[in-house]
Structures are given as C-alpha cells and as structure tokens.
Amino acid sequence: MLGLLLASVTAFALVAAPAAQAQPKGLPDFTELVEQVGPSVVNIKTSERVKSPVRGGGGMDPNVEEFFKRFGIPMPNRPDGRTPRGGDDDGPQRRGEGSGFILTSDGFVMTNAHVVDGADELWVTLTDKRKYKAKVVGADARTDVAVVKIEATGLPAVKIGDANRLKVGEWVMAIGSPFGLESTVTAGIVSAKQRDTGQYLPFIQTDVAINPGNSGGPLINMRGEVVGINSQIYSPSGGYAGISFAIPIDEATRVSDQLRNGGRVIRGRIGVRIAPVTEDVAESIGLGKPVGALVQGVEPGSPAEKAGIEAGDIIVKVDGRAIEKAGDLPRIIGATKPGSKATLQVFRRGGTKDISLSVVELEADKARGSSPAESTPASPVKTTLGLGVVDLTDAQKRELKLKGGVRVESVDGPAARAGVREGDVITLMDNTEVSDVKQFTALAAKLDKNKPVTVLVRRGDWVNYVVIRPSR
C-alpha cells in the first residue's frame, strides 16, 4: 500500500495535473520589465566641498561613506558621524552616489532627499551614458523625497502606479546603482504594507535586495509601474538583511508636486506632542483597544490649546478618519491645508467628545519649555501605591498651566516598578481629575488593592499614562 502511494505521488509529479487541479505558478520573467523601465532609471553622483581633513580622515570610499551616513553608523575618527575636518582652506571633495528615475520627459528626476543633502554639485547619468549637470528643485527631509532637474528633452519617463493596489506577496523589482554598480536589477516580494518605522510616512516593506547606492531608485510592479522609492533597509549587522523599505509613490508624488511648484512642502499642524497608546493603558482607562494618539503635551498658543485639547487626551479620529496608531495623526494633519478646519474626536476621562480647531502651517520645532519648579519643603503624604505626594504651589500651577495635581516627592514599591519618578506630577487617577493631596489620598483609599490603577503623569513638558500594579 505504501509503495502504491509513493508511485502515485511520483506519477503525479511527472504528468500534467488534472484540469480541476490548480497548477502552481512559475517564477516571473523580469526581462521585459527591465527593457521597459530600465532606460528611465538614472545614476546620481554628488560632490560636496569639505575642509582639509585632519590626519587619518581622508580616503574613505564614497559608497562606504554614504552607507555610514544613511544608516547612522559613526564614521572613523569622529564620534558624531561627520567626516573629519580641519583648517579653513578648501580641501578635497566628498563624493556620494545614489539612484533616481525620470518623472517627465523634460528632465525632472525624483530621488531621495538624503542622496542630494549637502551636495554642491550633482551629475545625472542616463543608461545610454549621457551625463547632465543637475540642480535641486526641492527636497523634503521629513519624507526623504527630492526632485532634481536636468536640461534635456525627449527623455523616457516612468509610468506611475497605484501603491494602494499593491498586495502582500506580490512580486516587485528594483533598479539602481548599489555600490556604484549602475543599472543593477534585483527582485522580491512585498513583505508588508503601511509599515510604521517612526518616519513621517508609512512604508512598503519588501525583501528586494537594497544596498547603498540604491537609494532613490524605483520600486516597480509587474505592470512596469513605479509604486515606490527605495529608501531604507533594516540592518542589525550593517549589510542587507532581507528587509528593505520603500516610500509609497502616491505619497512621494504629492510631495514632488509641491516641490516642483514651490520648492517646498506646506503641511498642517495643530501643536500637540503625541505618543502611542499601549494595550495596558487602553484597557485600564476604558478605551478598549490600543488605538489613537496620546497627547503628551500641548504647545502654548497653538490651535490645540485654543480649542481646549488637554494633555492626556487620546485623539481617536480626525474628520471621521480613524487614528489606528499614533503615527497616523501627523500624516493626516500634515496633509490638511493650513487655514482649514478639522474636527477631532478625543477620548477623555472615560468618554468621547468632538473638538473643532483651525489647522495652521507647520513650522520649525520650538524650544521645549522648562521643567516644573522645585517643590516646597512640605511633608509628603504617603499612599499605598508607594507614592509620597505634596500639593503644587501656585507658582508651579502657573508655570505648568495646571488647575490641580500633586507632585511626587518620594516613590517606591509598585509605583517605582511602574516607572513613576520623583518630580513627576499626577493629574488623573483612573479617569478622575486630581485637584490636591487630600483628594488624591481619598481616591487612593478607595482603590481595589488587587487591581491595577492608571495615573496620568506629567514629566517636564510631557505626559503619559502609567499603570501601577499592586504587589503580589
């Protein structure tokens, strides 16, 4: 019987499958795609004049230097990662290399902002070896998108695809100049979409081989359309480790259109500092799921402050669009036209409310405010949570712009294990506002000693929820 089974399996492997049986798909052939898209991909070389290097500072391979710069690895002889310099005389030129692709037949080229950052000269080389001096039209560091221009016509422009149509598992291809090896083709699949890496945009994650020099090159689908810009890799060892990230082309196109029209990107802002909502916090305050963006601080005079947004609020929707994770908020607000109105739904003390505000233009980050003033030498009141607290002085309330709260003077036990520190200010306990020490101790006395308690802690300009679990 076993021999019959083996024979049957062998026979199945050697003959065509029945019509009703789905046949396995073969590996894709990329040759036509390379012929179609390859001429639209360019090599970009940059040079930056630097000061005369100190001893031991010169001679670094430009591709290795670009690798250090892109992935945050300190360069030799300098702990801050910068190329060693010395003296006031102009010295040698620092050179870099990257990739790009032709947006329009009259010479607009898209690439990464980090490829052209700091460059004094740019040279774009086409696949037919024609070489053009280029100028930067605009670059946006927040999205890592840049547009450069060469004086040429009749160029083979790429076809722009729809990144939203990409499916996980779909084949994609990259063309670029890894380590200066021009027109190198690599391929793989889409590993994940909407990957949040802490940047301004959600990324397309692939397993396409990407290395220094690929930066700025196109990610291409099987229809020959550009669906992303290859931008980053994840590398615990410093080399390609099977995980790479591309900027979705729809996001990049919105940025490039603004760069071409005005040389810069205009974004909206509301003036809040945010953090993710953890599962423990969501459960303990009654939110249910860990969604939304926790407001850790509100800038003085900002639209958020004027509208009544408070530290500790959790923003769960903007104009009806759900905020699934904290990173969604700056993307949605950033895409909102300055001067327009937006309606935020916030979760506050166990319930939700809608708050309308005006979006303003994003500016450079402002200096952070000072830390809370030193406490008065009042005797701290001890609680079962391991906290010793005192009332805030009037001066501290004015400085922190708080109506109430208590300042932590000593901490041990469960509170210390949860991360509460001396100097923290507690403004909420289990969704109840804390006005002073008397109320705080009364609330603490009513707690179930077998259940965790959630407090809203302010530290400097920042706030966060902390879940304090009782001793076991």
C-alpha positions in Angstrom: 0.0 0.0 0.0 2.8 2.4 0.9 4.6 1.5 -2.4 1.4 2.3 -4.3 1.1 5.7 -2.6 4.7 6.6 -3.4 4.2 5.5 -7.0 1.1 7.6 -7.2 2.9 10.7 -5.9 5.7 10.2 -8.4 3.3 9.8 -11.3 1.5 13.0 -10.2 4.8 14.8 -10.3 5.7 13.6 -13.8 2.4 14.2 -15.6 0.2 17.3 -16.0 -2.3 18.0 -13.2 -6.0 17.3 -14.0 -7.9 20.3 -15.3 -9.8 20.7 -12.0 -6.5 20.9 -10.1 -4.9 24.4 -9.7 -1.4 24.4 -11.3 1.5 26.1 -9.4 2.6 29.3 -10.9 6.1 29.6 -12.3 8.6 32.3 -11.3 8.1 35.6 -13.1 10.3 36.7 -16.0 11.5 40.3 -15.5 13.3 40.8 -18.8 10.6 42.8 -20.5 10.2 45.0 -17.4 13.9 45.7 -17.4 13.8 46.7 -21.1 10.7 48.8 -20.5 11.7 50.7 -17.3 15.5 50.5 -17.3 16.1 53.5 -19.5 14.1 55.7 -17.1 16.4 54.9 -14.2 19.4 57.2 -13.6 22.6 57.3 -11.6 23.2 60.3 -9.4 26.6 61.4 -8.4 27.1 64.2 -5.9 30.1 66.1 -4.6 30.5 68.3 -1.6 33.5 70.5 -0.9 34.8 69.9 2.6 37.6 71.4 4.7 41.0 69.9 4.7 40.9 66.7 6.6 42.8 66.1 9.7 45.3 63.3 9.8 43.7 59.9 9.2 40.4 61.5 7.9 40.6 61.1 4.2 40.5 58.4 1.6 37.1 56.8 2.6 35.3 55.1 -0.3 32.3 57.2 -1.2 29.9 54.3 -1.2 31.0 53.2 2.3 30.7 56.8 3.4 27.1 57.0 2.1 26.4 53.8 3.9 27.7 55.3 7.2 25.7 58.4 6.7 22.4 56.8 5.7 22.2 54.2 8.5 23.6 56.3 11.4 26.9 54.5 11.8 29.6 56.8 13.2 32.4 57.5 10.8 36.0 56.7 11.8 37.8 59.3 14.0 34.6 61.2 14.7 32.1 60.1 17.4 29.4 62.3 15.8 29.5 60.5 12.5 30.8 63.5 10.5 33.7 63.4 8.1 36.8 64.7 9.9 37.7 68.2 9.0 40.4 70.7 9.9 41.8 74.1 8.9 40.0 76.8 6.9 41.2 76.1 3.4 39.0 74.2 0.9 40.2 70.7 0.7 39.1 67.6 -1.3 35.5 66.9 -2.3 33.4 64.4 -0.6 31.5 62.3 -3.1 28.3 60.3 -2.9 26.2 58.2 -5.2 22.6 57.2 -5.5 19.8 56.5 -7.9 16.7 58.2 -9.3 14.1 58.0 -12.0 12.8 60.3 -14.7 9.4 61.8 -13.9 8.9 63.9 -17.0 10.3 63.9 -20.5 11.6 67.4 -20.0 14.1 66.5 -17.3 12.5 66.3 -13.8 14.0 63.4 -11.8 12.8 62.0 -8.4 15.2 60.7 -5.8 15.8 60.6 -2.0 16.4 63.8 -0.1 19.4 62.2 1.7 21.0 61.5 -1.7 21.3 65.2 -2.6 21.6 66.6 1.0 24.6 69.0 1.3 25.7 68.5 -2.3 27.5 71.3 -4.1 27.3 69.6 -7.5 25.0 67.0 -8.9 25.5 64.9 -12.0 22.8 62.6 -13.6 23.9 59.8 -15.9 21.4 58.1 -18.1 21.6 54.4 -19.2 22.9 55.5 -22.6 25.9 57.2 -20.8 24.7 60.7 -21.4 25.7 62.9 -18.5 24.0 66.1 -17.3 24.7 68.6 -14.6 21.6 68.8 -12.4 20.2 71.3 -9.9 18.0 70.6 -6.9 14.4 71.8 -7.4 13.4 71.0 -3.8 14.0 68.4 -1.1 11.8 67.4 1.8 13.7 65.7 4.7 10.5 64.6 6.5 9.5 62.3 3.7 13.0 61.8 2.2 11.8 62.9 -1.2 13.7 65.2 -3.6 13.3 66.5 -7.2 16.2 67.5 -9.4 16.2 69.0 -12.9 18.4 68.4 -15.9 18.3 70.4 -19.1 17.2 67.7 -21.6 14.1 66.8 -23.6 12.6 63.7 -25.1 13.5 61.6 -22.0 11.8 58.2 -21.2 9.6 59.0 -18.2 8.4 56.3 -15.9 4.7 55.2 -15.6 3.4 56.0 -12.1 1.4 53.2 -10.5 -1.0 53.0 -7.5 0.7 51.8 -4.3 -2.7 51.2 -2.7 -3.3 48.3 -5.2 -0.2 46.5 -4.0 -0.8 43.2 -2.3 1.4 41.5 0.2 3.2 38.7 -1.6 3.2 40.5 -4.9 6.4 40.4 -7.0 8.3 43.7 -7.3 11.6 44.8 -8.8 14.2 47.4 -8.1 16.7 49.1 -10.4 19.6 51.2 -9.1 23.3 51.6 -8.5 24.2 49.6 -5.4 27.9 50.4 -4.5 28.1 52.2 -7.8 27.2 49.2 -9.9 24.8 51.0 -12.3 21.6 49.5 -13.7 21.6 46.6 -11.2 18.3 44.8 -11.1 17.0 43.0 -8.0 13.6 41.5 -7.3 11.5 40.1 -4.5 8.0 40.4 -3.0 6.0 42.9 -1.0 6.5 41.7 2.6 4.2 44.2 4.4 2.3 47.4 3.7 1.8 50.5 5.9 4.9 49.7 7.9 5.4 52.3 10.5 9.1 52.9 11.2 8.8 56.2 13.0 9.1 58.3 9.9 6.6 60.7 8.5 5.2 58.2 6.1 4.1 54.5 6.2 6.5 52.4 4.2 6.2 49.5 1.8 8.3 46.6 3.2 9.9 44.2 0.7 12.6 41.6 0.6 14.2 43.1 -2.5 18.0 43.4 -2.1 18.7 47.1 -1.5 22.2 48.5 -0.7 23.9 51.9 -0.5 23.6 53.4 -3.9 20.1 52.0 -4.5 18.7 55.0 -2.5 16.2 57.0 -4.7 15.7 54.3 -7.2 12.3 53.0 -8.2 10.3 50.0 -6.9 8.4 48.6 -9.8 5.4 46.3 -10.1 4.8 43.6 -12.7 2.9 46.1 -14.9 6.1 48.2 -15.2 4.7 51.0 -13.0 6.7 52.7 -10.2 5.0 52.1 -6.9 7.7 53.3 -4.5 11.1 54.9 -3.9 13.6 52.6 -2.4 14.8 54.5 0.7 15.9 52.4 3.7 17.0 49.0 4.9 16.8 47.3 8.3 20.2 46.0 9.1 21.4 44.9 12.6 24.8 43.9 11.1 25.3 46.9 8.7 24.6 44.9 5.5 21.5 43.9 3.6 19.5 41.6 5.9 16.4 40.8 3.7 14.3 43.7 4.8 14.0 46.9 2.8 11.6 49.9 2.8 10.2 52.0 0.0 8.2 55.3 0.1 4.8 54.8 -1.4 4.7 56.6 -4.8 1.3 58.3 -4.1 2.8 60.0 -1.0 6.0 60.8 -2.9 4.1 62.3 -5.8 2.1 64.6 -3.6 5.4 65.9 -2.2 7.1 66.1 -5.5 4.3 68.2 -7.0 4.7 70.7 -4.2 8.4 70.8 -4.6 8.1 71.4 -8.4 5.5 74.1 -7.9 7.0 76.0 -5.0 10.3 74.4 -4.0 9.0 73.3 -0.5 6.2 71.3 1.1 3.4 73.0 3.1 2.0 71.0 5.9 -0.6 71.5 8.6 -0.1 71.3 12.3 -2.2 71.7 15.5 0.5 71.9 18.1 0.5 68.6 20.1 3.2 66.2 21.1 2.0 62.6 20.9 2.8 59.0 21.9 1.3 55.6 21.2 -1.4 54.1 23.4 -0.4 50.9 25.0 -2.7 47.9 25.5 -2.4 48.2 29.3 -3.4 51.9 29.2 -6.3 51.3 26.7 -7.7 48.6 28.9 -7.3 50.4 32.2 -8.9 53.7 31.1 -11.8 52.1 29.3 -10.7 52.8 25.7 -10.8 49.1 24.9 -8.4 48.8 22.0 -4.9 50.4 21.9 -5.8 52.9 19.2 -5.4 56.7 18.8 -2.7 59.1 19.7 -2.0 60.1 23.3 -1.5 63.8 23.7 1.6 64.2 25.9 1.9 68.0 25.6 0.1 71.0 24.1 2.1 73.9 22.8 1.2 77.3 24.3 -0.8 79.4 21.9 -1.3 76.5 19.4 -4.6 75.7 17.7 -4.9 72.7 20.1 -4.6 74.8 23.2 -7.0 77.4 21.9 -9.5 74.6 21.1 -9.2 73.0 24.5 -7.2 69.9 23.8 -5.6 68.7 27.0 -2.5 66.6 27.9 -3.8 63.1 28.5 -6.5 63.3 25.8 -6.4 60.5 23.2 -7.2 61.6 19.7 -9.1 58.8 18.0 -10.5 60.4 14.9 -9.8 63.4 12.6 -12.8 64.4 10.4 -14.2 61.0 10.8 -11.0 59.2 9.8 -9.9 56.7 12.5 -6.4 57.1 14.1 -5.4 53.5 14.3 -1.9 54.3 15.6 -0.1 57.5 16.8 1.8 57.9 13.5 -1.5 58.4 11.6 -2.2 61.7 13.3 0.8 63.8 11.9 0.2 62.3 8.4 -3.5 63.2 8.4 -3.0 66.7 9.9 0.1 67.2 7.7 -1.9 66.6 4.6 -4.6 69.1 5.8 -4.4 72.5 4.1 -3.4 75.2 6.6 -6.2 77.6 7.4 -8.9 74.9 7.1 -11.0 73.5 9.9 -10.7 70.0 11.4 -12.8 68.1 13.8 -11.0 65.9 16.3 -12.7 63.2 18.3 -10.9 62.8 21.7 -11.3 60.2 24.4 -11.2 62.0 27.8 -11.9 60.6 31.2 -14.0 57.6 30.0 -15.9 59.3 27.2 -15.5 60.9 23.8 -16.1 64.4 22.6 -15.7 66.3 19.3 -13.4 69.4 19.2 -13.1 71.7 16.2 -10.0 73.7 15.5 -8.1 75.5 12.8 -5.1 73.9 11.2 -2.0 76.2 10.8 1.2 75.8 8.8 3.9 73.5 10.2 6.9 75.5 11.3 10.3 74.6 12.7 10.2 72.9 16.1 10.1 75.3 19.0 12.3 75.1 22.0 10.9 73.0 24.8 9.7 74.6 28.0 11.3 74.3 31.3 10.8 71.6 33.8 8.5 72.1 36.8 9.8 74.3 39.5 11.3 72.8 42.6 8.8 71.8 45.2 8.4 73.5 48.5 9.7 71.6 51.6 6.2 70.3 52.6 6.0 66.9 54.1 4.8 64.3 51.6 1.7 62.3 52.2 2.3 58.6 51.8 -0.2 56.3 49.9 -0.5 52.5 49.5 0.7 52.8 45.9 4.2 53.6 47.1 3.9 57.3 46.4 4.7 60.3 48.6 3.0 63.4 47.2 2.7 67.1 48.0 0.4 69.8 46.7 1.6 72.0 43.8 2.3 75.6 44.7 0.5 78.4 42.9 3.7 79.2 41.1 4.1 75.6 39.9 0.5 75.6 38.7 1.0 78.8 36.7 4.2 77.5 35.2 2.7 74.2 34.2 -0.7 75.7 33.3 -2.5 73.3 35.6 -5.5 73.8 37.8 -4.6 71.0 40.1 -2.5 67.9 40.6 0.1 66.5 43.1 3.8 66.4 42.9 5.7 63.1 43.6 8.3 63.6 46.4 9.1 60.0 47.0 8.4 56.8 45.3 8.9 53.1 46.0 7.1 49.7 45.7 4.5 49.3 42.9 4.8 52.9 41.7 8.6 52.7 41.3 8.3 49.4 39.4 5.8 51.1 37.1 8.3 53.9 36.3 7.0 56.8 38.3 9.8 59.2 39.4 10.4 61.9 41.9 9.3 65.2 40.5 6.5 63.8 38.4 3.1 65.5 38.6 0.0 63.3 38.7 -3.1 64.9 37.3 -5.5 62.0 36.8 -6.2 58.7 38.7 -8.5 56.2 36.9 -10.0 58.9 34.7 -10.7 61.2 37.7 -9.1 64.6 37.9 -6.7 65.1 40.8 -7.1 68.5 42.5 -4.8 68.2 45.5 -3.3 65.8 48.1 -6.5 65.5 50.1 -8.5 64.3 47.1 -5.6 62.1 45.9 -5.4 60.2 49.1 -9.2 59.8 49.3 -9.2 58.3 45.8 -6.2 56.0 46.7 -8.0 54.8 49.8 -11.0 53.6 47.7 -8.9 51.6 45.3 -9.2 47.8 45.0 -5.8 46.6 46.2 -6.0 43.6 43.8 -6.5 45.7 40.7 -4.1 47.9 38.7 -4.6 51.7 38.8 -3.9 54.1 36.0 -2.5 57.6 36.6 -1.7 60.4 34.2 1.9 61.5 34.9 3.4 64.8 33.7 7.2 65.0 33.5 8.6 68.3 32.3 6.6 69.1 29.1 5.4 65.5 28.6 2.6 63.4 29.9 1.9 59.7 29.8 -0.3 57.1 31.3 1.3 54.8 33.8 -0.4 51.6 35.0 0.6 50.8 38.6 0.1 47.2 39.6 -0.3 46.2 43.2 2.3 44.0 44.9 1.7 40.3 44.5 
